[in-house]
Amino acid sequence: MQAAVTVATRFGLTAAQPVVLSDSKNVVVWLAPAPIVAKVGAGHHRRLAHELAVADYLTLGAPVISPAKQLPREVHRCDGSEMTFWDYQPQLVGEIAPDDLARALFELHRALARYDGEIPSYRDELCAVRGCLDRALQAHSIG
């Protein structure tokens, strides 16, 4: 989290009250009060540059969160951490109407179908998870 604050400060942003929004596969931090979220890569998933490229393409017509305009659209590095920066969007209160959700998913998939770069298969992620679970189970049965 501190690495994200350091990078944001280099670009003139004030991140006096960072808030961790998620801490799982990556750490996602709202750099409050700035309207910026940092996504700090963690673990074996080092796809931030690819994710940024896809998001740049999708912001031309699909319902996605945009990379932050206040910082260069690139993978930033600080203190051994890699991170990207995104526009902050407050969490919606209540449920999304099914028709609105279906429309958004349709637009997203339509835009992805026109993307000429590589889109990793969700099966790759499932295989990685299965490998982790198999190793954990094997270690548990040996120990």
Rosetta constraint file for C-alpha pairs under 8 A:
AtomPair CA 1 CA 5 HARMONIC 6.55 0.50
AtomPair CA 1 CA 18 HARMONIC 7.85 0.50
AtomPair CA 1 CA 20 HARMONIC 7.95 0.50
AtomPair CA 1 CA 27 HARMONIC 7.63 0.50
AtomPair CA 1 CA 29 HARMONIC 6.81 0.50
AtomPair CA 1 CA 40 HARMONIC 7.66 0.50
AtomPair CA 2 CA 6 HARMONIC 6.13 0.50
AtomPair CA 3 CA 7 HARMONIC 6.31 0.50
AtomPair CA 3 CA 78 HARMONIC 5.57 0.50
AtomPair CA 3 CA 79 HARMONIC 6.27 0.50
AtomPair CA 3 CA 81 HARMONIC 6.88 0.50
AtomPair CA 4 CA 8 HARMONIC 6.14 0.50
AtomPair CA 4 CA 38 HARMONIC 6.25 0.50
AtomPair CA 4 CA 40 HARMONIC 7.37 0.50
AtomPair CA 4 CA 78 HARMONIC 7.68 0.50
AtomPair CA 4 CA 83 HARMONIC 7.09 0.50
AtomPair CA 5 CA 9 HARMONIC 6.07 0.50
AtomPair CA 5 CA 15 HARMONIC 6.02 0.50
AtomPair CA 5 CA 18 HARMONIC 7.72 0.50
AtomPair CA 5 CA 31 HARMONIC 6.95 0.50
AtomPair CA 6 CA 10 HARMONIC 6.42 0.50
AtomPair CA 6 CA 78 HARMONIC 7.76 0.50
AtomPair CA 7 CA 11 HARMONIC 6.86 0.50
AtomPair CA 7 CA 76 HARMONIC 7.53 0.50
AtomPair CA 7 CA 78 HARMONIC 7.01 0.50
AtomPair CA 8 CA 12 HARMONIC 6.68 0.50
AtomPair CA 8 CA 13 HARMONIC 5.32 0.50
AtomPair CA 8 CA 14 HARMONIC 7.27 0.50
AtomPair CA 8 CA 15 HARMONIC 7.25 0.50
AtomPair CA 8 CA 71 HARMONIC 7.69 0.50
AtomPair CA 9 CA 13 HARMONIC 4.96 0.50
AtomPair CA 9 CA 14 HARMONIC 6.13 0.50
AtomPair CA 9 CA 15 HARMONIC 7.22 0.50
AtomPair CA 11 CA 70 HARMONIC 7.56 0.50
AtomPair CA 11 CA 71 HARMONIC 6.51 0.50
AtomPair CA 13 CA 34 HARMONIC 6.60 0.50
AtomPair CA 14 CA 31 HARMONIC 7.67 0.50
AtomPair CA 14 CA 32 HARMONIC 7.60 0.50
AtomPair CA 14 CA 33 HARMONIC 6.89 0.50
AtomPair CA 14 CA 34 HARMONIC 6.07 0.50
AtomPair CA 15 CA 31 HARMONIC 4.72 0.50
AtomPair CA 15 CA 32 HARMONIC 5.24 0.50
AtomPair CA 15 CA 33 HARMONIC 6.01 0.50
AtomPair CA 15 CA 34 HARMONIC 6.05 0.50
AtomPair CA 16 CA 31 HARMONIC 7.39 0.50
AtomPair CA 16 CA 32 HARMONIC 6.39 0.50
AtomPair CA 16 CA 33 HARMONIC 6.79 0.50
AtomPair CA 17 CA 31 HARMONIC 6.58 0.50
AtomPair CA 17 CA 32 HARMONIC 5.04 0.50
AtomPair CA 17 CA 33 HARMONIC 6.51 0.50
AtomPair CA 18 CA 29 HARMONIC 6.38 0.50
AtomPair CA 18 CA 30 HARMONIC 5.59 0.50
AtomPair CA 18 CA 31 HARMONIC 4.49 0.50
AtomPair CA 18 CA 32 HARMONIC 5.17 0.50
AtomPair CA 18 CA 33 HARMONIC 7.81 0.50
AtomPair CA 19 CA 29 HARMONIC 5.49 0.50
AtomPair CA 19 CA 30 HARMONIC 5.12 0.50
AtomPair CA 19 CA 31 HARMONIC 6.57 0.50
AtomPair CA 19 CA 32 HARMONIC 6.85 0.50
AtomPair CA 20 CA 27 HARMONIC 7.23 0.50
AtomPair CA 20 CA 28 HARMONIC 5.98 0.50
AtomPair CA 20 CA 29 HARMONIC 4.42 0.50
AtomPair CA 20 CA 30 HARMONIC 6.36 0.50
AtomPair CA 21 CA 27 HARMONIC 7.72 0.50
AtomPair CA 21 CA 28 HARMONIC 5.45 0.50
AtomPair CA 21 CA 29 HARMONIC 5.51 0.50
AtomPair CA 21 CA 30 HARMONIC 6.65 0.50
AtomPair CA 22 CA 26 HARMONIC 7.43 0.50
AtomPair CA 22 CA 27 HARMONIC 5.64 0.50
AtomPair CA 22 CA 28 HARMONIC 5.02 0.50
AtomPair CA 22 CA 29 HARMONIC 7.15 0.50
AtomPair CA 23 CA 27 HARMONIC 4.43 0.50
AtomPair CA 23 CA 28 HARMONIC 6.43 0.50
AtomPair CA 25 CA 41 HARMONIC 7.67 0.50
AtomPair CA 25 CA 42 HARMONIC 6.18 0.50
AtomPair CA 25 CA 43 HARMONIC 6.82 0.50
AtomPair CA 25 CA 45 HARMONIC 7.57 0.50
AtomPair CA 26 CA 39 HARMONIC 6.62 0.50
AtomPair CA 26 CA 40 HARMONIC 5.72 0.50
AtomPair CA 26 CA 41 HARMONIC 5.01 0.50
AtomPair CA 26 CA 42 HARMONIC 5.00 0.50
AtomPair CA 26 CA 43 HARMONIC 7.65 0.50
AtomPair CA 27 CA 39 HARMONIC 5.85 0.50
AtomPair CA 27 CA 40 HARMONIC 5.11 0.50
AtomPair CA 27 CA 41 HARMONIC 6.75 0.50
AtomPair CA 27 CA 42 HARMONIC 7.13 0.50
AtomPair CA 28 CA 37 HARMONIC 6.76 0.50
AtomPair CA 28 CA 38 HARMONIC 5.68 0.50
AtomPair CA 28 CA 39 HARMONIC 4.56 0.50
AtomPair CA 28 CA 40 HARMONIC 6.28 0.50
AtomPair CA 29 CA 37 HARMONIC 5.43 0.50
AtomPair CA 29 CA 38 HARMONIC 5.15 0.50
AtomPair CA 29 CA 39 HARMONIC 6.54 0.50
AtomPair CA 30 CA 34 HARMONIC 7.87 0.50
AtomPair CA 30 CA 35 HARMONIC 7.62 0.50
AtomPair CA 30 CA 36 HARMONIC 6.04 0.50
AtomPair CA 30 CA 37 HARMONIC 4.31 0.50
AtomPair CA 30 CA 38 HARMONIC 6.42 0.50
AtomPair CA 30 CA 88 HARMONIC 6.98 0.50
AtomPair CA 31 CA 35 HARMONIC 7.09 0.50
AtomPair CA 31 CA 36 HARMONIC 5.65 0.50
AtomPair CA 31 CA 37 HARMONIC 5.76 0.50
AtomPair CA 31 CA 38 HARMONIC 7.09 0.50
AtomPair CA 32 CA 36 HARMONIC 7.37 0.50
AtomPair CA 35 CA 87 HARMONIC 6.11 0.50
AtomPair CA 35 CA 88 HARMONIC 4.87 0.50
AtomPair CA 35 CA 89 HARMONIC 7.76 0.50
AtomPair CA 36 CA 68 HARMONIC 6.57 0.50
AtomPair CA 36 CA 85 HARMONIC 6.55 0.50
AtomPair CA 36 CA 86 HARMONIC 5.63 0.50
AtomPair CA 36 CA 87 HARMONIC 4.89 0.50
AtomPair CA 36 CA 88 HARMONIC 4.78 0.50
AtomPair CA 37 CA 85 HARMONIC 5.62 0.50
AtomPair CA 37 CA 86 HARMONIC 5.05 0.50
AtomPair CA 37 CA 87 HARMONIC 6.07 0.50
AtomPair CA 37 CA 88 HARMONIC 5.37 0.50
AtomPair CA 38 CA 83 HARMONIC 6.48 0.50
AtomPair CA 38 CA 84 HARMONIC 5.74 0.50
AtomPair CA 38 CA 85 HARMONIC 4.52 0.50
AtomPair CA 38 CA 86 HARMONIC 6.29 0.50
AtomPair CA 39 CA 83 HARMONIC 5.35 0.50
AtomPair CA 39 CA 84 HARMONIC 5.33 0.50
AtomPair CA 39 CA 85 HARMONIC 6.25 0.50
AtomPair CA 39 CA 86 HARMONIC 7.72 0.50
AtomPair CA 40 CA 81 HARMONIC 6.79 0.50
AtomPair CA 40 CA 82 HARMONIC 5.80 0.50
AtomPair CA 40 CA 83 HARMONIC 4.25 0.50
AtomPair CA 40 CA 84 HARMONIC 6.72 0.50
AtomPair CA 41 CA 45 HARMONIC 6.95 0.50
AtomPair CA 41 CA 46 HARMONIC 6.37 0.50
AtomPair CA 41 CA 48 HARMONIC 6.97 0.50
AtomPair CA 41 CA 81 HARMONIC 6.94 0.50
AtomPair CA 41 CA 82 HARMONIC 5.58 0.50
AtomPair CA 41 CA 83 HARMONIC 5.85 0.50
AtomPair CA 42 CA 46 HARMONIC 7.40 0.50
AtomPair CA 47 CA 51 HARMONIC 6.06 0.50
AtomPair CA 48 CA 52 HARMONIC 6.07 0.50
AtomPair CA 48 CA 75 HARMONIC 6.61 0.50
AtomPair CA 48 CA 82 HARMONIC 7.93 0.50
AtomPair CA 48 CA 83 HARMONIC 7.15 0.50
AtomPair CA 48 CA 84 HARMONIC 6.83 0.50
AtomPair CA 49 CA 53 HARMONIC 6.29 0.50
AtomPair CA 49 CA 74 HARMONIC 6.86 0.50
AtomPair CA 49 CA 75 HARMONIC 5.92 0.50
AtomPair CA 50 CA 54 HARMONIC 6.30 0.50
AtomPair CA 51 CA 55 HARMONIC 6.11 0.50
AtomPair CA 52 CA 56 HARMONIC 6.07 0.50
AtomPair CA 52 CA 67 HARMONIC 7.20 0.50
AtomPair CA 52 CA 73 HARMONIC 7.48 0.50
AtomPair CA 52 CA 74 HARMONIC 7.31 0.50
AtomPair CA 52 CA 84 HARMONIC 7.59 0.50
AtomPair CA 53 CA 57 HARMONIC 6.45 0.50
AtomPair CA 54 CA 58 HARMONIC 6.16 0.50
AtomPair CA 54 CA 115 HARMONIC 7.85 0.50
AtomPair CA 54 CA 117 HARMONIC 7.88 0.50
AtomPair CA 55 CA 59 HARMONIC 6.05 0.50
AtomPair CA 55 CA 64 HARMONIC 7.25 0.50
AtomPair CA 55 CA 65 HARMONIC 7.74 0.50
AtomPair CA 55 CA 66 HARMONIC 6.72 0.50
AtomPair CA 55 CA 67 HARMONIC 7.17 0.50
AtomPair CA 56 CA 60 HARMONIC 7.41 0.50
AtomPair CA 56 CA 66 HARMONIC 7.16 0.50
AtomPair CA 56 CA 67 HARMONIC 7.09 0.50
AtomPair CA 57 CA 115 HARMONIC 7.41 0.50
AtomPair CA 58 CA 62 HARMONIC 5.20 0.50
AtomPair CA 58 CA 63 HARMONIC 7.72 0.50
AtomPair CA 58 CA 64 HARMONIC 6.83 0.50
AtomPair CA 58 CA 108 HARMONIC 7.64 0.50
AtomPair CA 58 CA 111 HARMONIC 6.43 0.50
AtomPair CA 58 CA 112 HARMONIC 7.32 0.50
AtomPair CA 59 CA 63 HARMONIC 7.15 0.50
AtomPair CA 59 CA 64 HARMONIC 6.19 0.50
AtomPair CA 59 CA 65 HARMONIC 7.45 0.50
AtomPair CA 59 CA 66 HARMONIC 6.08 0.50
AtomPair CA 61 CA 107 HARMONIC 7.89 0.50
AtomPair CA 61 CA 111 HARMONIC 7.11 0.50
AtomPair CA 62 CA 104 HARMONIC 7.67 0.50
AtomPair CA 62 CA 107 HARMONIC 5.66 0.50
AtomPair CA 62 CA 108 HARMONIC 5.12 0.50
AtomPair CA 62 CA 111 HARMONIC 6.18 0.50
AtomPair CA 63 CA 104 HARMONIC 6.16 0.50
AtomPair CA 63 CA 107 HARMONIC 7.11 0.50
AtomPair CA 63 CA 108 HARMONIC 6.42 0.50
AtomPair CA 64 CA 108 HARMONIC 7.89 0.50
AtomPair CA 65 CA 86 HARMONIC 7.00 0.50
AtomPair CA 65 CA 87 HARMONIC 6.43 0.50
AtomPair CA 65 CA 89 HARMONIC 7.67 0.50
AtomPair CA 66 CA 86 HARMONIC 5.89 0.50
AtomPair CA 66 CA 87 HARMONIC 5.76 0.50
AtomPair CA 67 CA 73 HARMONIC 6.62 0.50
AtomPair CA 67 CA 84 HARMONIC 7.78 0.50
AtomPair CA 67 CA 85 HARMONIC 5.90 0.50
AtomPair CA 67 CA 86 HARMONIC 4.08 0.50
AtomPair CA 67 CA 87 HARMONIC 5.91 0.50
AtomPair CA 68 CA 72 HARMONIC 7.93 0.50
AtomPair CA 68 CA 73 HARMONIC 7.21 0.50
AtomPair CA 68 CA 85 HARMONIC 5.43 0.50
AtomPair CA 68 CA 86 HARMONIC 4.24 0.50
AtomPair CA 68 CA 87 HARMONIC 4.80 0.50
AtomPair CA 69 CA 73 HARMONIC 7.37 0.50
AtomPair CA 69 CA 87 HARMONIC 7.79 0.50
AtomPair CA 71 CA 85 HARMONIC 7.24 0.50
AtomPair CA 73 CA 84 HARMONIC 7.53 0.50
AtomPair CA 73 CA 85 HARMONIC 7.61 0.50
AtomPair CA 74 CA 84 HARMONIC 6.58 0.50
AtomPair CA 75 CA 82 HARMONIC 6.28 0.50
AtomPair CA 75 CA 83 HARMONIC 5.53 0.50
AtomPair CA 75 CA 84 HARMONIC 5.22 0.50
AtomPair CA 76 CA 82 HARMONIC 5.63 0.50
AtomPair CA 76 CA 83 HARMONIC 5.23 0.50
AtomPair CA 76 CA 84 HARMONIC 6.19 0.50
AtomPair CA 77 CA 81 HARMONIC 5.57 0.50
AtomPair CA 77 CA 82 HARMONIC 4.62 0.50
AtomPair CA 77 CA 83 HARMONIC 6.44 0.50
AtomPair CA 78 CA 82 HARMONIC 6.73 0.50
AtomPair CA 96 CA 100 HARMONIC 6.65 0.50
AtomPair CA 96 CA 101 HARMONIC 6.34 0.50
AtomPair CA 97 CA 101 HARMONIC 6.29 0.50
AtomPair CA 98 CA 102 HARMONIC 6.05 0.50
AtomPair CA 99 CA 103 HARMONIC 6.08 0.50
AtomPair CA 100 CA 104 HARMONIC 6.18 0.50
AtomPair CA 101 CA 105 HARMONIC 6.19 0.50
AtomPair CA 102 CA 106 HARMONIC 6.07 0.50
AtomPair CA 103 CA 107 HARMONIC 6.22 0.50
AtomPair CA 104 CA 108 HARMONIC 6.14 0.50
AtomPair CA 105 CA 109 HARMONIC 6.10 0.50
AtomPair CA 106 CA 110 HARMONIC 6.01 0.50
AtomPair CA 107 CA 111 HARMONIC 6.15 0.50
AtomPair CA 108 CA 112 HARMONIC 6.17 0.50
AtomPair CA 109 CA 113 HARMONIC 6.07 0.50
AtomPair CA 110 CA 114 HARMONIC 6.83 0.50
AtomPair CA 111 CA 115 HARMONIC 6.59 0.50
AtomPair CA 120 CA 124 HARMONIC 7.16 0.50
AtomPair CA 121 CA 125 HARMONIC 7.43 0.50
AtomPair CA 122 CA 126 HARMONIC 6.45 0.50
AtomPair CA 123 CA 127 HARMONIC 6.08 0.50
AtomPair CA 124 CA 128 HARMONIC 6.24 0.50
AtomPair CA 125 CA 129 HARMONIC 6.21 0.50
AtomPair CA 126 CA 130 HARMONIC 6.08 0.50
AtomPair CA 127 CA 131 HARMONIC 6.10 0.50
AtomPair CA 128 CA 132 HARMONIC 6.33 0.50
AtomPair CA 129 CA 133 HARMONIC 6.20 0.50
AtomPair CA 130 CA 134 HARMONIC 6.00 0.50
AtomPair CA 131 CA 135 HARMONIC 6.14 0.50
AtomPair CA 132 CA 136 HARMONIC 6.18 0.50
AtomPair CA 133 CA 137 HARMONIC 6.05 0.50
AtomPair CA 134 CA 138 HARMONIC 6.02 0.50
AtomPair CA 135 CA 139 HARMONIC 6.04 0.50
AtomPair CA 136 CA 140 HARMONIC 6.09 0.50
AtomPair CA 137 CA 141 HARMONIC 6.18 0.50
AtomPair CA 138 CA 142 HARMONIC 6.18 0.50
AtomPair CA 139 CA 143 HARMONIC 6.00 0.50
